[in-house]
Amino acid sequence: MRKSKITRNTKETQITLSLSVLDSRDSGKLSGSCGVGFMDHMLSALCVHGHMDIDLQMKGDLNVDDHHSIEDLGIVLGTAFSEALGDKGAINRYGCAYVPMDESLSRCVVDISGRPYLVFKADFKYQFIGGLECAMIREFFYAFAVKSGITLHLENLYGENDHHKAESLFKAFARALCEASAQRDGEILSTKGKID
């Protein structure tokens, strides 16, 4: 297992997150909560389909709204992912996944490149899914991409139900990230000789 532990304390959030990337490809699990039920559901999907364990202790200013909590969660999880992979030398680097959720279909393409970038295309009918503001889904992925140093293209191709759209996005992300971070034999997949 590749592991990391990150603590981030601000006036808005207090987060301690431990991440284990499961090289055995066992199903992962989430322990703890971010305080937003639907986001916990998405984190659980990320763990199972991304083959990672997350242990999360978190307190945020949810009396204000969910913005600081979800954005800071993306910051901490992205940082933990980057640290867990270390020098990123012996990985596949690229990953791609299409994931359906009933009538919804999403695609994710990842390059663990050291160059953070996000292309995010998804429209939601309503402002909230449970207690999660839909606008925060993009903010989570943006924060993750920046702090992990990945290029991330994530798109909901079609769908009707907002829950299904979001879940297919997170599961596609999980599967693409798992494929990209999988260890491999051979030289670093970069003409530069390093990923950064």
Sequence and secondary structure as in RCSB ss.txt:
>XXXX:A:sequence
MRKSKITRNTKETQITLSLSVLDSRDSGKLSGSCGVGFMDHMLSALCVHGHMDIDLQMKGDLNVDDHHSIEDLGI
VLGTAFSEALGDKGAINRYGCAYVPMDESLSRCVVDISGRPYLVFKADFKYQFIGGLECAMIREFFYAFAVKSGI
TLHLENLYGENDHHKAESLFKAFARALCEASAQRDGEILSTKGKID
>XXXX:A:secstr
 EEEEEEEE SSEEEEEEEEE TT     EEE  S HHHHHHHHHHHHHHTEEEEEEEEE TTT SHHHHHHHHH
HHHHHHHHHHTT TTB  EEEEEEEETTEEEEEEEE  S  EEEEE   SSSEETTEETHHHHHHHHHHHHHHT 
EEEEEEEE S HHHHHHHHHHHHHHHHHHHH B SSS S TTSS  
